[in-house]
């Protein structure tokens, strides 16, 4: 299936964290395959900024749903997520440590992420901020999210941008027209939302009533996946609080897994697979993965039909124009920190990023070749 092939390719090559993932998705799904247009993609990204959980994974699920229904969303999720899940479970089971040479090629992959995200931002900015008013909204989002970095800053900025967009563009109905569709019934969506909240409330109760290790295990990962705003890095302290003080896992094992999670492509939430495997073997790794991603799955499937209804309503159109402009500013902010600040440390890093950017944008080299070049270049840079 095409969805499985494309999502698996992204799962094997998407290094650099959630913002970089959105750049890879934009290149593959919007620019190359044209599965959805710029406006629909920006709308989907904006929705996933509102929801707790791994935003890039939710965007991937949403695109899969648009392409192939609920089954397409599941396949898209599996393709994007399983490569890193398998790698981290293997790492946990073998307990091997990464050597220094790995750090060099990881640095090269981070430079690839700089080029990919820069390309995505330029494309989205040209389409979503064509006038001065929307450029001003994007600038507002950029400044606020850079200076006020909390778990809720992005949600607050998007709400403000939506209100400003409604005021400025409430009479504009043509800009937001789109043919995108999410083939999910509202009844099914309501069931997903009900299940999300039911599990969030009932799992802690069941844990206390049954004193079951496996219920407590599932509950810890499910709650961590349900209560995280702001991306994968925010989930790490939650997981640390859940498992290290209770001696389910040692501090050293936790830190070793965190290092390994930085070295694999795909969502950082797959760190749960490592933790589960350390505690309970590969079966625990799979159960932990299901538990931490289940809230994201239920939320995106539960909100897509209602979001689709709102985004087609002319009265909401102006607000979405403001929100989409804010998304551009948020992406630029995340491009600077943490992507740029943690990656471009020397002039040669910038030079290499410029080469990779040119390969991607001007010479139209396939992304997987750019990724391979980045990995090789990272090793060569370490020798200079």
C-alpha positions as CSV (number, residue, x, y, z in Angstrom):
1,X,0.0,0.0,0.0
2,X,1.2,3.5,-0.9
3,X,0.4,4.9,2.6
4,X,2.5,2.2,4.3
5,X,5.4,2.7,1.9
6,X,5.5,6.5,2.2
7,X,4.9,6.6,6.0
8,X,7.6,3.9,6.6
9,X,10.1,5.8,4.4
10,X,9.4,8.9,6.6
11,X,9.7,6.7,9.8
12,X,13.1,5.6,8.6
13,X,14.4,9.0,7.6
14,X,12.7,11.7,9.7
15,X,15.3,12.8,12.2
16,X,15.3,16.0,14.2
17,X,12.2,16.2,16.4
18,X,8.6,17.2,15.8
19,X,9.2,20.4,13.9
20,X,11.5,18.6,11.6
21,X,8.9,15.9,11.1
22,X,6.4,18.5,10.0
23,X,9.0,19.7,7.5
24,X,9.4,16.1,6.2
25,X,5.6,15.7,6.0
26,X,5.2,18.9,4.1
27,X,7.9,18.0,1.6
28,X,6.5,14.4,1.0
29,X,2.7,14.9,1.3
30,X,2.1,18.5,0.2
31,X,4.9,19.3,-2.3
32,X,5.8,15.9,-3.8
33,X,2.6,13.8,-3.7
34,X,0.0,16.6,-3.3
35,X,-2.2,14.5,-1.1
36,X,-3.4,17.7,0.5
37,X,-3.0,21.5,-0.2
38,X,-1.1,24.0,1.9
39,X,-4.3,25.3,3.6
40,X,-5.5,21.8,4.7
41,X,-2.0,20.9,5.9
42,X,-1.8,24.1,8.0
43,X,-5.3,23.6,9.4
44,X,-4.3,20.1,10.4
45,X,-1.0,21.3,12.1
46,X,-3.0,24.0,13.9
47,X,-5.5,21.4,15.3
48,X,-2.7,19.2,16.5
49,X,-1.1,22.1,18.3
50,X,-4.2,22.3,20.4
51,X,-4.3,18.7,21.3
52,X,-2.1,17.0,23.9
53,X,0.2,14.4,22.7
54,X,2.8,14.1,19.9
55,X,1.8,16.7,17.3
56,X,3.8,15.2,14.4
57,X,2.3,11.7,15.0
58,X,-1.2,13.2,15.1
59,X,-0.6,15.1,11.8
60,X,0.7,11.9,10.2
61,X,-2.4,10.0,11.4
62,X,-4.7,12.8,10.1
63,X,-3.1,12.7,6.7
64,X,-3.5,8.9,6.7
65,X,-7.2,9.3,7.5
66,X,-7.7,11.8,4.7
67,X,-6.0,9.3,2.3
68,X,-7.5,6.0,3.4
69,X,-10.0,6.5,6.3
70,X,-9.4,5.1,9.8
71,X,-7.4,2.2,8.4
72,X,-5.2,4.6,6.5
73,X,-4.6,6.5,9.7
74,X,-3.6,3.3,11.5
75,X,-1.3,2.3,8.7
76,X,0.3,5.8,8.5
77,X,0.9,5.7,12.3
78,X,2.5,2.2,12.2
79,X,4.8,3.1,9.2
80,X,6.0,6.3,10.9
81,X,6.4,4.9,14.4
82,X,7.4,1.2,14.2
83,X,11.0,1.7,12.9
84,X,12.0,3.7,16.0
85,X,9.9,1.4,18.3
86,X,11.8,-1.6,17.0
87,X,15.2,0.1,17.3
88,X,14.6,1.2,20.9
89,X,13.3,-2.2,22.0
90,X,16.3,-3.8,20.5
91,X,18.5,-1.3,22.2
92,X,16.8,-2.0,25.6
93,X,17.0,-5.8,25.2
94,X,20.7,-5.8,24.2
95,X,21.6,-2.9,26.5
96,X,24.2,-1.8,24.1
97,X,25.7,1.7,24.4
98,X,26.2,4.0,21.5
99,X,29.8,4.9,20.6
100,X,31.3,8.2,19.7
101,X,31.0,7.7,15.9
102,X,27.3,7.6,16.2
103,X,27.3,11.0,17.7
104,X,29.0,12.4,14.6
105,X,26.4,11.0,12.2
106,X,23.6,12.1,14.4
107,X,25.0,15.7,14.2
108,X,24.8,15.3,10.4
109,X,21.2,14.3,10.5
110,X,20.4,17.3,12.7
111,X,21.9,19.5,10.0
112,X,19.6,17.8,7.5
113,X,16.7,18.8,9.8
114,X,17.8,22.4,9.5
115,X,17.6,22.3,5.7
116,X,14.3,20.5,5.7
117,X,12.5,22.8,8.2
118,X,13.9,25.9,6.4
119,X,12.4,24.6,3.1
120,X,9.1,23.9,4.7
121,X,8.9,27.3,6.4
122,X,9.6,29.2,3.2
123,X,6.9,27.2,1.3
124,X,4.3,27.7,4.1
125,X,5.1,31.3,4.6
126,X,4.6,32.2,0.9
127,X,1.2,30.6,0.9
128,X,-0.1,31.4,4.4
129,X,1.3,34.9,5.0
130,X,0.8,36.7,1.7
131,X,-0.2,40.1,3.1
132,X,1.1,42.4,5.8
133,X,-1.6,41.6,8.3
134,X,-0.8,37.9,8.3
135,X,2.9,38.6,8.3
136,X,2.3,40.7,11.5
137,X,0.4,37.8,13.1
138,X,3.3,35.4,12.2
139,X,5.8,37.9,13.7
140,X,3.7,38.1,16.9
141,X,3.6,34.3,17.2
142,X,7.4,34.2,16.6
143,X,8.3,36.8,19.2
144,X,5.9,35.4,21.9
145,X,6.8,31.8,21.5
146,X,10.6,32.6,21.6
147,X,10.3,34.8,24.7
148,X,7.6,32.9,26.6
149,X,8.5,29.2,26.3
150,X,6.0,27.2,28.3
151,X,3.8,24.1,27.6
152,X,0.8,26.4,27.0
153,X,2.4,29.3,25.1
154,X,1.7,27.8,21.6
155,X,-2.0,27.2,22.5
156,X,-2.4,30.7,23.9
157,X,-0.8,32.3,20.8
158,X,-3.0,30.3,18.5
159,X,-6.1,31.4,20.4
160,X,-5.1,35.0,20.2
161,X,-4.2,34.7,16.5
162,X,-7.6,33.1,15.8
163,X,-9.4,36.0,17.4
164,X,-7.4,38.6,15.6
165,X,-7.9,36.7,12.3
166,X,-11.6,36.6,12.9
167,X,-11.7,40.4,13.4
168,X,-9.5,41.1,10.4
169,X,-10.8,38.5,7.9
170,X,-14.4,37.6,9.0
171,X,-15.8,38.9,5.7
172,X,-13.3,36.9,3.6
173,X,-14.7,33.5,2.6
174,X,-12.7,32.5,-0.5
175,X,-9.2,32.1,1.0
176,X,-10.2,29.1,3.2
177,X,-12.0,27.0,0.6
178,X,-10.5,23.5,0.4
179,X,-11.6,20.2,-0.9
180,X,-9.9,18.1,1.9
181,X,-12.1,15.5,3.6
182,X,-11.9,13.4,6.7
183,X,-14.0,10.3,6.2
184,X,-15.0,9.8,9.8
185,X,-18.5,9.9,11.1
186,X,-19.3,12.2,14.1
187,X,-20.8,9.2,15.9
188,X,-17.5,7.3,15.7
189,X,-15.6,10.5,16.7
190,X,-17.8,10.9,19.7
191,X,-17.1,7.3,20.8
192,X,-13.3,8.0,20.5
193,X,-13.6,11.1,22.6
194,X,-15.7,9.3,25.2
195,X,-13.2,6.5,25.4
196,X,-10.3,8.9,25.8
197,X,-11.8,10.6,28.9
198,X,-13.2,7.3,30.3
199,X,-9.7,5.7,30.3
200,X,-8.2,8.8,31.8
201,X,-10.6,8.6,34.7
202,X,-11.1,4.9,35.1
203,X,-7.5,3.6,34.8
204,X,-6.3,5.3,38.1
205,X,-9.4,3.9,39.8
206,X,-8.8,0.4,38.5
207,X,-5.1,0.7,39.6
208,X,-6.2,1.4,43.2
209,X,-8.9,-1.2,43.3
210,X,-7.0,-4.1,41.7
211,X,-3.5,-3.3,42.7
212,X,-2.5,-4.8,39.4
213,X,1.0,-4.2,38.1
214,X,-0.1,-4.2,34.5
215,X,-2.9,-1.8,35.1
216,X,-0.5,0.6,36.9
217,X,2.0,0.1,34.0
218,X,-0.6,0.9,31.4
219,X,-2.0,3.8,33.4
220,X,1.4,5.5,33.8
221,X,2.1,5.6,30.1
222,X,-1.5,6.5,29.2
223,X,-1.6,9.5,31.5
224,X,1.8,10.6,30.3
225,X,0.5,10.6,26.7
226,X,-2.7,12.3,27.7
227,X,-1.4,15.3,29.6
228,X,1.5,16.5,27.5
229,X,1.4,19.8,25.6
230,X,4.4,21.0,23.7
231,X,5.9,18.0,22.0
232,X,8.0,14.9,22.8
233,X,10.6,16.6,25.1
234,X,7.9,17.6,27.6
235,X,6.9,14.0,28.2
236,X,10.4,13.1,29.4
237,X,10.1,14.6,32.9
238,X,6.6,13.1,33.3
239,X,8.0,9.6,32.5
240,X,11.0,10.2,34.8
241,X,8.6,11.1,37.6
242,X,6.5,8.0,36.9
243,X,9.2,5.4,36.8
244,X,12.6,6.5,38.4
245,X,11.4,7.4,41.9
246,X,9.3,4.2,42.1
247,X,12.4,2.2,41.2
248,X,10.8,0.7,38.1
249,X,13.9,1.8,36.2
250,X,17.2,3.3,37.3
251,X,18.4,6.8,36.6
252,X,21.2,5.5,34.5
253,X,18.9,3.3,32.4
254,X,16.6,6.2,31.9
255,X,19.4,8.5,30.7
256,X,20.9,5.8,28.4
257,X,17.5,5.4,26.8
258,X,17.0,9.1,26.3
259,X,20.3,9.2,24.5
260,X,19.2,6.3,22.2
261,X,15.9,8.1,21.5
262,X,17.8,11.1,20.1
263,X,19.6,8.8,17.7
264,X,16.5,7.2,16.0
265,X,14.1,8.8,13.5
266,X,10.4,9.2,14.3
267,X,8.5,10.5,17.3
268,X,10.3,11.0,20.6
269,X,7.3,9.4,22.3
270,X,8.7,6.0,21.2
271,X,11.1,6.5,24.2
272,X,8.2,4.6,26.0
273,X,9.1,1.5,24.0
274,X,12.6,1.5,25.5
275,X,11.3,2.0,29.0
276,X,8.7,-0.7,28.7
277,X,11.3,-3.1,27.2
278,X,13.7,-2.5,30.1
279,X,11.0,-3.2,32.6
280,X,9.2,-6.1,30.9
281,X,11.0,-7.2,27.7
282,X,9.8,-6.7,24.2
283,X,6.2,-7.4,25.3
284,X,6.4,-4.5,27.8
285,X,7.9,-2.3,25.0
286,X,4.9,-2.9,22.7
287,X,2.4,-2.4,25.5
288,X,4.0,0.9,26.6
289,X,4.0,2.1,23.0
290,X,0.3,1.3,22.7
291,X,-0.5,3.0,26.0
292,X,1.4,6.3,25.4
293,X,0.1,6.7,21.8
294,X,-3.5,5.7,22.4
295,X,-4.6,9.1,23.7
296,X,-3.2,10.8,20.7
297,X,-5.0,8.4,18.4
298,X,-8.3,8.8,20.2
299,X,-8.1,12.6,20.3
300,X,-7.2,13.1,16.6
301,X,-9.9,10.6,15.4
302,X,-12.4,12.2,17.8
303,X,-11.8,15.8,16.7
304,X,-11.3,15.6,12.9
305,X,-14.9,15.5,11.9
306,X,-15.8,18.5,14.0
307,X,-12.7,20.3,13.0
308,X,-13.6,19.7,9.4
309,X,-17.1,21.1,9.9
310,X,-15.7,24.3,11.5
311,X,-13.0,24.9,8.9
312,X,-15.6,24.8,6.1
313,X,-17.8,27.3,7.9
314,X,-17.4,30.8,6.4
315,X,-17.7,32.4,9.9
316,X,-14.7,30.4,11.1
317,X,-12.7,31.1,8.0
318,X,-11.1,34.3,9.1
319,X,-10.0,32.8,12.4
320,X,-8.3,30.0,10.6
321,X,-6.4,32.5,8.4
322,X,-5.1,34.1,11.5
323,X,-4.3,30.7,13.1
324,X,-2.4,29.5,10.0
325,X,-0.3,32.6,10.0
326,X,0.5,32.0,13.6
327,X,1.6,28.4,12.8
328,X,4.2,29.9,10.5
329,X,5.6,32.1,13.3
330,X,5.6,29.1,15.7
331,X,7.5,27.0,13.2
332,X,10.1,29.8,12.7
333,X,10.5,30.1,16.5
334,X,11.0,26.3,16.9
335,X,13.4,26.4,13.9
336,X,15.6,28.8,15.8
337,X,15.3,27.0,19.2
338,X,15.9,24.2,19.6
339,X,16.8,23.1,16.0
340,X,19.3,25.9,15.0
341,X,20.8,26.6,18.4
342,X,21.5,22.9,19.1
343,X,22.9,22.2,15.6
344,X,24.6,25.1,13.8
345,X,27.6,25.6,16.1
346,X,30.4,26.4,13.7
347,X,30.7,28.0,10.2
348,X,31.3,24.6,8.6
349,X,27.9,23.5,10.0
350,X,26.2,26.4,8.3
351,X,28.1,25.7,5.1
352,X,27.0,22.1,5.1
353,X,23.4,23.1,5.9
354,X,23.5,25.4,2.9
355,X,24.7,22.6,0.7
356,X,21.9,20.2,1.9
357,X,19.3,23.0,1.5
358,X,20.4,23.6,-2.1
359,X,20.3,19.8,-2.9
360,X,16.7,19.7,-1.6
361,X,15.4,23.0,-3.0
362,X,17.3,23.8,-6.2
363,X,18.6,20.5,-7.4
364,X,15.5,18.5,-6.3
365,X,17.4,15.6,-4.9
366,X,15.3,12.9,-3.2
367,X,15.0,13.5,0.6
368,X,16.4,10.1,1.4
369,X,19.6,10.9,-0.5
370,X,19.8,14.2,1.4
371,X,19.5,12.3,4.6
372,X,22.2,9.8,3.6
373,X,24.4,12.7,2.6
374,X,23.8,14.4,6.0
375,X,24.8,11.2,7.9
376,X,28.0,10.7,5.9
377,X,28.8,14.4,6.1
378,X,28.4,14.4,9.9
379,X,31.0,11.7,10.2
380,X,33.4,13.6,7.8
381,X,32.8,16.9,9.8
382,X,33.9,15.1,13.0
383,X,37.2,14.3,11.3
384,X,38.0,17.8,10.3
